[in-house]
Amino acid sequence: RHLATGDFAGARAGLEALLAQQPGHGGALELLGLTAGNQGDFQAAAAHLESAAQAGAASPELYYNLAVAPHKL
């Protein structure tokens, strides 16, 4: 919901709380990467997206964003 409304700070806080309980949650890591990218933090975005891939998240969007993030750095 936070992402849909553009509340990236709220989204980041919620995702970080989820990851504190479930550190390897691939979907949360992917969304945290997207959130960081929307906030202009492309270094953190790339790191979170890479962690999501390593955790087993495998959406086409993840791999697209993994390819794009380094170019935005």
Sequence and secondary structure as in RCSB ss.txt:
>XXXX:A:sequence
RHLATGDFAGARAGLEALLAQQPGHGGALELLGLTAGNQGDFQAAAAHLESAAQAGAASPELYYNLAVAPHKL
>XXXX:A:secstr
 TTTTT HHHHHHHHHHHHHH TT HHHHHHHHHHHHHTT HHHHHHHHHHHHHTT   HHHHHHHHHHHHH 
